Amino acid sequence: MDFKKFVLTKPEYWILFVLLIVLVVFSILSQGTWGEDDVGHYMFAKMSWNHPRLFLDLWARPGYTILASSFAQFGLLGVELMNAVLCVLTSYMAFLVVKKLKFKRPYLVIILLGLQPLFFFVSLSALTEILGAFLLTLSLWLYLKGKFTWTVVSLLALCSVRIEAILFYILFAIFMVVKKRRSIIPIIILPAIIYVVGIFVFGNLNWLFVYPNSFDTSVALHFRSPVTIFIYLAGMVFAMGVVVIPFFTIGFFRNFKKLLLINISILIMIFFLSIIYWLNSSVNGTLKYVALVSPLIAIVSLGGFNNFFDKRFKRTDFLFLALFIIEFILLYKMISLKLFFHLWHEVAFSVIIFGIIILILIVFKLVLAKNKKLKNSLILLFIILIIIQLFASGKFPINTTSEQRLLIEAHDWLEENNLSQRDWYYAHTYVPYIAHHDPWDVNYDSFVLGGDYFFKREKNFTSGSIVIWEPRMFYFEAKIHKRFFEDNEYEMIKSFEPKIYESVYDGTKLEVLIFERIS
C-alpha cells in the first residue's frame, strides 16, 4: 500500500488514529478527575456488579452504567479509556454526517470536534456526556439516512444516558412526522406508553424522576440574577474555543435552513440549561452538559469554515464580531458575579487570540481570497491555532484539584490515626474512590445522598462514627450545613483547608472537616 497516497486521500483515518493515541496518553498521565460526578459515575458502574440495583439508578444513567460496568472493573482508567474510544467514534460519526451533507473537507470536523476544548476535556473523564454525544450523532446520521425506526431506537438509548435527551427525542419526532413518515408514529409514542404504565406500576406521577434514584430529588425554585441566564452563552468561549467561534457563527447564520435540525438542537440545549440554572440555585452551571451537543457545534463550524473560504463575502459573515463582543461583555459580568472568576486568564488569552484571528480573516477575505496557496496555508494555520488553543490552557494532563488533595489528606489522616475501621459517612464520591470503599455495603449506607435521607438514618449512627464534611456535596447537594454537626452530638476532631484561601460556588470556604459522633 502507498502510505503517502493513503495519508493524502484518507486523512480522516490517520487523524482519528492520532486523536486516539493522544487521548490514551493523556488519560494515563492524568492524576486528577473532572470532579465529583466523574468519580461518581465510575463508582456506580464499578459497584453495580455487587449491587445490581445500581444498574437502574437514574442519577447514574442506566444506559451508561450498563456499558461502563465492565470497563469499570479495571479501575477509573478503564472507563476513561472507554470514553477516549467513544470520543473517536463520535468524531467518526460526525465525519459521516458531514459527508452525507456533502460538506467539503469533511476530515476537518474530526479536528473541530476531537480538539474542541470542552469535548477533549470531558473525553478524559468517566462522565456520561461522551456516550450521549455519540448516540446523538448516531441518531442524526440515521435520520439523514432516512432510517427513522433506528433513529428512534438510538434516541431511546440516548434518553437512558442523558435525561435531557427527551428534548431531542421530541424534536426529532416532530421532524420525522413533518417528513410525512406517519408510519413511525406508533414507535415514537412508545415512551409515552411506557411512562403511563409506570404511573400505575409505581403509583407515582413523577416516578421517572424519583424511582429508583436514591438521591433527594426535591427542587426549590430560587431565581438568580437575571444576567446569569446567559451563563452558558458566555461559557461557549471555553466550550468551543475562541478560534472556532467565527466559523460557528458564520455556519449558524449562513446554513440555518440547511442545518435546521442541528441548529435548533443546539439552541434548545443552551436555552434549557440556561433556564434551569437561572431557576434553581442548586444547579452549579457547569459547562460539561454542553459536551452533549459538541458534535453538532463542530458540524455547524465546518459549514462556516467552508463558507468563509469557498464562497463570496457577505456582510453577515462578520456577525461573529458582534457575538464575540456580547460574549466578552457577558463573561465580564459573570466574573464580576464570581462565576468563571478562576478562568479570567483564559478570557484575556482568548481576547488576544481573537484579535489576531480577526486581523487574519479580514485581510484574507478582502485582499488575498483568490490566492489558492495562501488559502491552504491559512487553513493549516487555523488547525495549528486550534491545537495551540487546546494545550495552551495547561489543563492537560488533568491534575488533582485542591478539593481532591484535601480529601486525600483527610483520608490519610484517618488511616494514620487508626480510624479506618469506624463507620464513615460522606457525600463526596471521591472519598470511597481513594479509600477503595464500597459505599453501598450491606452493613450500613455510607453515602449521604440527600438531607431527608440522611436525617432518617442519622439518629442510628453509632458512637465513634466518622463524618467527612465538605461544602460542595454535603452542603450544596445534600443541604446539610456544618453547623448541624457543631450544634449536635458531634465533635470536630480535624480540619483541612488549602494554603491559599479558596471557595466553592457562592463563595463558601473550601474546607474538609472530620466530625466524630460522641454519643
C-alpha positions as CSV (number, residue, x, y, z in Angstrom):
1,M,0.0,0.0,0.0
2,D,1.2,3.5,-0.9
3,F,1.3,5.1,2.6
4,K,1.7,8.6,1.3
5,K,-1.3,8.2,-1.0
6,F,-3.3,6.8,1.8
7,V,-2.5,9.7,4.1
8,L,-3.4,12.3,1.4
9,T,-6.6,10.5,0.2
10,K,-7.9,9.2,3.5
11,P,-6.7,11.8,6.1
12,E,-9.7,11.1,8.4
13,Y,-8.3,7.7,9.4
14,W,-4.8,8.9,10.5
15,I,-6.4,11.9,12.2
16,L,-8.7,9.6,14.2
17,F,-5.7,7.3,15.0
18,V,-3.6,10.2,16.2
19,L,-6.5,11.5,18.3
20,L,-7.0,8.2,19.9
21,I,-3.3,8.0,20.8
22,V,-3.3,11.5,22.3
23,L,-6.4,10.7,24.4
24,V,-4.9,7.5,25.7
25,V,-1.6,9.1,26.6
26,F,-3.3,11.9,28.5
27,S,-5.7,9.5,30.2
28,I,-2.8,7.5,31.5
29,L,-0.8,10.7,32.6
30,S,-3.8,12.4,34.3
31,Q,-3.8,12.1,38.1
32,G,-7.0,14.0,38.8
33,T,-10.5,13.8,37.6
34,W,-13.2,16.2,36.3
35,G,-14.9,16.3,39.7
36,E,-17.4,14.5,41.9
37,D,-19.7,13.5,39.1
38,D,-16.8,11.9,37.2
39,V,-15.8,9.6,40.1
40,G,-19.5,9.1,41.0
41,H,-20.4,7.6,37.7
42,Y,-17.3,5.4,37.9
43,M,-18.3,4.2,41.4
44,F,-21.8,3.4,40.4
45,A,-20.6,1.4,37.3
46,K,-17.9,-0.4,39.3
47,M,-20.2,-1.4,42.2
48,S,-23.1,-2.3,40.0
49,W,-21.8,-5.9,39.8
50,N,-22.1,-6.2,43.6
51,H,-25.3,-4.3,43.8
52,P,-27.4,-4.9,40.7
53,R,-30.0,-2.3,41.7
54,L,-27.4,0.4,40.8
55,F,-27.9,-0.6,37.1
56,L,-31.3,1.2,37.4
57,D,-30.2,4.2,39.3
58,L,-31.5,7.3,37.5
59,W,-28.7,9.6,38.5
60,A,-26.0,7.2,37.4
61,R,-27.9,6.8,34.0
62,P,-28.8,3.2,33.4
63,G,-27.6,3.1,29.8
64,Y,-24.2,4.4,30.7
65,T,-23.9,2.2,33.8
66,I,-24.7,-1.0,31.8
67,L,-22.0,-0.1,29.2
68,A,-19.3,1.2,31.6
69,S,-19.7,-1.5,34.3
70,S,-17.3,-3.9,32.5
71,F,-14.7,-1.3,31.9
72,A,-15.0,0.0,35.5
73,Q,-13.7,-3.4,36.8
74,F,-10.3,-2.3,35.5
75,G,-10.4,0.9,37.5
76,L,-11.2,4.5,36.7
77,L,-8.6,4.4,33.9
78,G,-10.7,1.7,32.2
79,V,-13.7,3.9,32.0
80,E,-11.6,6.9,30.8
81,L,-10.2,4.7,28.0
82,M,-13.7,3.7,27.1
83,N,-14.6,7.4,26.8
84,A,-11.5,8.0,24.7
85,V,-12.7,5.4,22.2
86,L,-16.2,6.9,22.3
87,C,-14.7,10.3,21.5
88,V,-13.0,8.8,18.4
89,L,-16.2,7.0,17.4
90,T,-18.2,10.2,17.8
91,S,-15.7,12.1,15.7
92,Y,-16.1,9.4,13.0
93,M,-19.9,9.6,13.2
94,A,-19.6,13.4,12.8
95,F,-17.4,12.8,9.7
96,L,-20.1,10.5,8.2
97,V,-22.7,13.2,8.9
98,V,-20.8,15.9,7.1
99,K,-20.1,13.6,4.2
100,K,-23.9,12.9,4.0
101,L,-24.4,16.7,4.0
102,K,-21.8,16.9,1.2
103,F,-19.6,19.3,3.0
104,K,-16.1,20.0,1.7
105,R,-13.1,19.0,3.8
106,P,-15.1,16.5,5.9
107,Y,-12.0,15.3,7.7
108,L,-11.7,18.8,9.4
109,V,-14.8,18.0,11.5
110,I,-12.7,15.4,13.4
111,I,-10.3,18.2,14.4
112,L,-13.1,20.7,15.2
113,L,-14.7,18.1,17.5
114,G,-11.9,16.0,18.9
115,L,-9.8,19.1,19.8
116,Q,-12.7,21.1,20.9
117,P,-11.6,22.3,24.4
118,L,-14.6,21.1,26.4
119,F,-15.1,17.9,24.5
120,F,-11.5,16.9,24.7
121,F,-11.5,17.6,28.5
122,V,-14.7,15.6,29.1
123,S,-13.3,12.7,27.0
124,L,-10.6,12.3,29.6
125,S,-13.2,11.6,32.3
126,A,-15.8,9.0,33.2
127,L,-18.7,11.4,32.5
128,T,-21.8,10.3,30.6
129,E,-21.8,13.2,28.1
130,I,-19.4,11.5,25.7
131,L,-21.6,8.4,25.3
132,G,-24.6,10.8,25.0
133,A,-22.8,12.8,22.2
134,F,-22.0,9.6,20.3
135,L,-25.7,8.4,20.5
136,L,-26.9,11.9,19.4
137,T,-24.6,12.0,16.4
138,L,-25.6,8.4,15.5
139,S,-29.2,9.4,15.7
140,L,-28.6,12.4,13.4
141,W,-26.8,10.2,10.9
142,L,-29.6,7.6,10.9
143,Y,-32.1,10.4,10.5
144,L,-30.2,11.8,7.5
145,K,-30.1,8.3,6.0
146,G,-33.8,8.0,6.3
147,K,-33.7,5.1,8.8
148,F,-36.3,6.5,11.1
149,T,-37.0,3.4,13.1
150,W,-33.4,3.0,14.0
151,T,-33.3,6.7,14.7
152,V,-36.0,6.2,17.4
153,V,-34.1,3.3,18.9
154,S,-30.9,5.3,19.1
155,L,-32.8,8.3,20.7
156,L,-34.3,5.9,23.2
157,A,-30.8,4.7,24.1
158,L,-29.7,8.3,24.4
159,C,-32.6,9.0,26.8
160,S,-31.2,6.2,29.1
161,V,-27.9,8.0,29.2
162,R,-29.0,11.7,29.5
163,I,-32.4,12.7,30.8
164,E,-32.4,16.0,29.0
165,A,-32.2,14.0,25.7
166,I,-36.0,13.8,25.9
167,L,-35.9,17.3,24.3
168,F,-34.0,15.8,21.3
169,Y,-36.4,12.9,21.2
170,I,-39.4,15.3,20.9
171,L,-37.6,17.5,18.3
172,F,-36.5,14.6,16.1
173,A,-40.1,13.1,16.4
174,I,-41.5,16.4,15.1
175,F,-39.1,16.5,12.1
176,M,-39.9,12.9,11.3
177,V,-43.7,13.4,11.3
178,V,-43.3,16.6,9.2
179,K,-41.5,14.5,6.7
180,K,-44.8,12.6,6.4
181,R,-43.5,9.4,7.9
182,R,-46.7,8.8,9.8
183,S,-46.0,5.1,9.9
184,I,-43.3,5.9,12.5
185,I,-45.8,7.5,15.0
186,P,-46.6,4.2,16.9
187,I,-42.9,3.8,17.6
188,I,-42.5,7.4,18.6
189,I,-45.3,7.3,21.2
190,L,-43.9,4.1,22.7
191,P,-42.0,6.1,25.5
192,A,-45.3,7.8,26.4
193,I,-47.0,4.5,26.8
194,I,-44.2,3.2,29.0
195,Y,-44.4,6.3,31.1
196,V,-48.2,5.9,31.7
197,V,-47.7,2.2,32.6
198,G,-45.1,3.3,35.1
199,I,-47.6,5.6,36.8
200,F,-49.8,2.6,37.6
201,V,-46.9,0.3,38.5
202,F,-45.2,2.7,40.9
203,G,-48.2,4.7,41.9
204,N,-46.4,8.0,41.3
205,L,-46.9,10.5,38.6
206,N,-43.3,11.6,38.9
207,W,-41.9,8.0,39.0
208,L,-39.5,8.6,36.2
209,F,-37.6,11.2,38.2
210,V,-37.7,9.6,41.7
211,Y,-37.5,5.9,41.2
212,P,-35.2,4.1,41.6
213,N,-32.9,7.1,42.0
214,S,-31.5,7.2,45.5
215,F,-30.8,10.9,45.5
216,D,-33.0,13.6,47.1
217,T,-34.9,14.9,44.1
218,S,-36.7,17.8,45.8
219,V,-36.3,21.1,43.9
220,A,-36.7,24.6,45.4
221,L,-37.0,27.4,42.8
222,H,-34.8,30.3,43.6
223,F,-34.2,32.9,40.9
224,R,-30.7,34.0,40.4
225,S,-29.7,37.4,39.0
226,P,-31.3,37.8,35.5
227,V,-27.9,38.1,33.8
228,T,-27.0,34.6,34.9
229,I,-29.5,33.2,32.4
230,F,-26.7,33.9,29.9
231,I,-24.1,31.8,31.7
232,Y,-24.0,29.1,29.0
233,L,-23.9,31.6,26.2
234,A,-20.9,33.3,27.8
235,G,-19.3,29.9,28.5
236,M,-19.2,29.0,24.8
237,V,-15.8,30.7,24.7
238,F,-14.4,27.9,26.8
239,A,-16.6,25.2,25.3
240,M,-15.9,25.6,21.6
241,G,-12.7,27.7,21.8
242,V,-12.2,31.2,20.5
243,V,-10.6,30.0,17.3
244,V,-13.8,28.3,16.2
245,I,-16.3,31.0,17.3
246,P,-16.1,32.9,14.0
247,F,-16.7,29.8,11.8
248,F,-19.5,28.6,14.1
249,T,-21.3,31.9,13.8
250,I,-20.9,32.1,10.0
251,G,-22.1,28.5,9.7
252,F,-25.1,29.1,12.0
253,F,-26.4,32.1,10.1
254,R,-25.5,31.0,6.5
255,N,-26.7,27.5,6.8
256,F,-29.5,27.9,9.2
257,K,-32.2,26.3,7.0
258,K,-29.9,23.6,5.6
259,L,-28.9,22.6,9.2
260,L,-32.2,23.4,10.8
261,L,-32.5,20.3,12.9
262,I,-28.9,20.7,14.1
263,N,-29.2,24.4,14.8
264,I,-32.4,24.0,16.7
265,S,-30.9,21.2,18.8
266,I,-28.0,23.4,19.9
267,L,-30.4,26.3,20.7
268,I,-32.7,24.1,22.7
269,M,-29.8,22.7,24.7
270,I,-28.4,26.1,25.6
271,F,-31.8,27.5,26.4
272,F,-32.8,24.6,28.5
273,L,-29.5,24.6,30.6
274,S,-29.7,28.4,31.0
275,I,-33.3,28.4,32.2
276,I,-32.6,25.5,34.7
277,Y,-29.6,27.3,36.1
278,W,-31.5,30.6,36.4
279,L,-34.5,29.0,38.2
280,N,-32.7,26.6,40.5
281,S,-29.9,27.8,42.8
282,S,-28.8,24.2,43.5
283,V,-27.6,23.8,39.8
284,N,-23.9,24.7,39.6
285,G,-23.8,25.8,36.0
286,T,-21.0,23.5,34.9
287,L,-20.2,23.6,31.2
288,K,-19.9,19.8,30.9
289,Y,-23.5,19.4,29.9
290,V,-22.8,21.3,26.7
291,A,-20.5,18.5,25.6
292,L,-23.6,16.6,24.6
293,V,-24.1,18.9,21.6
294,S,-20.3,19.4,20.9
295,P,-20.6,17.2,17.7
296,L,-23.4,19.5,16.4
297,I,-21.3,22.6,17.1
298,A,-18.4,21.0,15.2
299,I,-20.7,20.3,12.2
300,V,-22.0,23.8,12.1
301,S,-18.5,25.2,12.4
302,L,-17.2,23.2,9.5
303,G,-20.1,24.5,7.4
304,G,-19.0,28.1,8.4
305,F,-15.4,27.2,7.7
306,N,-16.2,26.1,4.2
307,N,-18.5,29.1,3.6
308,F,-15.8,31.5,4.6
309,F,-13.0,30.0,2.4
310,D,-15.0,29.0,-0.6
311,K,-17.9,31.4,-1.0
312,R,-18.3,35.1,-1.8
313,F,-18.0,37.5,1.1
314,K,-21.2,38.6,2.8
315,R,-21.6,41.2,5.5
316,T,-23.3,38.7,7.7
317,D,-20.0,36.7,7.8
318,F,-18.8,39.2,10.4
319,L,-21.7,38.7,12.7
320,F,-19.2,36.8,14.9
321,L,-17.7,40.2,15.8
322,A,-21.0,41.1,17.4
323,L,-21.3,37.7,19.0
324,F,-17.8,37.9,20.5
325,I,-18.4,41.4,21.9
326,I,-21.5,40.1,23.5
327,E,-19.7,37.0,24.8
328,F,-16.9,39.2,26.3
329,I,-19.4,41.6,28.0
330,L,-21.3,38.6,29.4
331,L,-18.0,37.0,30.6
332,Y,-17.0,40.2,32.3
333,K,-20.4,40.3,34.1
334,M,-20.1,36.6,35.1
335,I,-16.6,37.3,36.5
336,S,-18.0,40.2,38.5
337,L,-20.6,37.8,39.9
338,K,-17.7,35.4,40.8
339,L,-18.7,33.0,38.1
340,F,-15.8,31.9,35.8
341,F,-13.6,34.0,38.1
342,H,-10.9,31.3,38.1
343,L,-10.9,31.5,34.3
344,W,-10.1,35.2,33.9
345,H,-6.7,34.5,32.5
346,E,-8.2,32.3,29.8
347,V,-10.6,35.2,28.9
348,A,-7.6,37.5,28.5
349,F,-5.8,34.9,26.3
350,S,-9.0,34.5,24.2
351,V,-9.3,38.2,23.6
352,I,-5.7,38.4,22.4
353,I,-6.1,35.3,20.1
354,F,-9.4,36.6,18.8
355,G,-7.8,39.9,17.8
356,I,-5.2,38.1,15.8
357,I,-7.8,35.9,14.1
358,I,-9.9,38.9,13.2
359,L,-6.9,40.6,11.5
360,I,-6.0,37.5,9.6
361,L,-9.6,36.9,8.4
362,I,-10.3,40.4,7.3
363,V,-7.0,40.7,5.4
364,F,-7.6,37.3,3.7
365,K,-11.2,37.9,2.8
366,L,-10.8,41.4,1.5
367,V,-7.4,41.2,-0.2
368,L,-6.0,37.7,-0.7
369,A,-9.0,35.5,-1.1
370,K,-8.1,34.4,-4.7
371,N,-4.7,33.1,-3.8
372,K,-5.2,29.3,-3.5
373,K,-1.8,28.6,-2.0
374,L,-2.4,31.2,0.7
375,K,-5.8,29.7,1.3
376,N,-4.4,26.2,2.0
377,S,-1.7,27.7,4.2
378,L,-4.3,29.7,6.2
379,I,-6.4,26.5,6.7
380,L,-3.3,24.8,8.1
381,L,-2.6,27.8,10.3
382,F,-6.1,27.6,11.8
383,I,-5.6,23.9,12.5
384,I,-2.4,24.8,14.3
385,L,-4.2,27.5,16.3
386,I,-6.8,25.0,17.3
387,I,-4.1,22.7,18.7
388,I,-2.3,25.6,20.4
389,Q,-5.6,26.8,21.9
390,L,-6.3,23.4,23.4
391,F,-3.0,22.8,25.1
392,A,-2.1,26.4,26.0
393,S,-4.6,26.2,28.8
394,G,-2.2,23.9,30.7
395,K,-5.1,21.7,31.8
396,F,-3.6,18.5,30.4
397,P,-2.8,16.1,31.8
398,I,-5.5,16.6,34.4
399,N,-4.1,17.2,37.9
400,T,-5.9,16.7,41.2
401,T,-7.9,19.7,42.4
402,S,-7.4,21.5,45.7
403,E,-10.6,19.8,47.0
404,Q,-9.3,16.3,45.9
405,R,-6.0,16.9,47.6
406,L,-7.8,17.9,50.9
407,L,-9.9,14.8,50.8
408,I,-6.7,12.7,50.2
409,E,-5.1,14.4,53.2
410,A,-8.2,13.7,55.3
411,H,-8.2,10.0,54.2
412,D,-4.5,9.6,55.0
413,W,-5.0,11.2,58.4
414,L,-7.9,8.9,59.3
415,E,-5.7,5.9,58.2
416,E,-2.7,7.1,60.3
417,N,-4.9,7.5,63.4
418,N,-6.4,4.1,63.1
419,L,-9.9,5.4,62.3
420,S,-10.3,3.5,59.1
421,Q,-12.4,0.7,60.8
422,R,-15.0,3.2,62.0
423,D,-18.3,3.7,60.2
424,W,-17.7,6.6,57.7
425,Y,-20.4,8.9,56.3
426,Y,-19.7,11.2,53.4
427,A,-21.4,12.9,50.5
428,H,-18.4,13.3,48.2
429,T,-17.8,10.4,45.7
430,Y,-14.1,11.0,45.8
431,V,-13.9,9.5,49.4
432,P,-14.9,5.9,48.6
433,Y,-12.7,6.1,45.4
434,I,-9.5,6.9,47.3
435,A,-10.4,4.6,50.2
436,H,-11.4,1.7,48.0
437,H,-14.6,1.6,50.0
438,D,-18.0,0.1,49.0
439,P,-20.4,2.9,49.8
440,W,-23.4,0.5,49.4
441,D,-22.1,-2.1,51.9
442,V,-25.0,-4.1,53.3
443,N,-23.9,-3.3,56.9
444,Y,-24.5,0.4,56.5
445,D,-25.2,3.0,53.8
446,S,-22.3,5.4,54.0
447,F,-23.3,7.7,51.1
448,V,-25.2,10.9,52.2
449,L,-27.4,11.4,49.2
450,G,-29.8,14.0,50.5
451,G,-31.0,15.8,53.6
452,D,-34.2,13.8,54.2
453,Y,-32.4,10.5,53.5
454,F,-29.6,11.4,55.9
455,F,-31.8,12.6,58.9
456,K,-33.8,9.4,58.8
457,R,-30.7,7.4,59.4
458,E,-28.5,9.8,61.4
459,K,-30.2,9.0,64.8
460,N,-29.0,5.4,64.4
461,F,-25.3,6.3,63.9
462,T,-23.2,4.5,66.5
463,S,-20.8,6.3,68.9
464,G,-17.5,6.9,67.2
465,S,-18.9,7.2,63.7
466,I,-16.9,9.5,61.4
467,V,-18.5,12.2,59.2
468,I,-16.3,13.7,56.4
469,W,-17.9,17.0,55.7
470,E,-17.1,19.3,52.8
471,P,-19.2,22.1,51.3
472,R,-19.6,21.1,47.7
473,M,-21.6,17.9,48.2
474,F,-22.6,17.9,51.9
475,Y,-23.8,21.5,51.9
476,F,-24.8,22.3,48.4
477,E,-26.1,18.9,47.3
478,A,-27.3,17.3,50.5
479,K,-28.3,20.6,52.1
480,I,-26.6,19.8,55.4
481,H,-24.6,22.7,56.9
482,K,-21.6,22.1,59.1
483,R,-23.5,23.8,61.9
484,F,-25.7,20.7,62.3
485,F,-22.7,18.7,63.5
486,E,-21.3,21.6,65.5
487,D,-24.5,22.0,67.4
488,N,-25.4,18.3,68.0
489,E,-23.7,15.2,69.4
490,Y,-20.5,15.5,67.3
491,E,-17.1,16.8,67.9
492,M,-14.8,18.2,65.2
493,I,-11.5,16.3,65.5
494,K,-9.7,17.6,62.5
495,S,-9.9,20.2,59.8
496,F,-8.2,20.6,56.4
497,E,-8.0,23.7,54.2
498,P,-5.8,24.8,51.3
499,K,-2.8,27.0,52.0
500,I,-4.3,29.8,49.9
501,Y,-8.0,30.6,50.5
502,E,-10.4,29.0,48.0
503,S,-14.2,29.0,47.8
504,V,-16.8,26.9,46.1
505,Y,-20.0,28.0,44.2
506,D,-21.3,31.1,46.0
507,G,-18.1,31.9,48.0
508,T,-18.4,29.3,50.7
509,K,-15.0,28.5,52.1
510,L,-13.4,25.3,50.8
511,E,-12.5,23.0,53.7
512,V,-12.8,19.4,54.8
513,L,-13.9,18.8,58.4
514,I,-13.8,15.5,60.3
515,F,-16.6,15.0,62.9
516,E,-16.8,12.2,65.4
517,R,-20.1,11.0,66.9
518,I,-19.6,11.2,70.7
519,S,-22.8,9.7,72.0
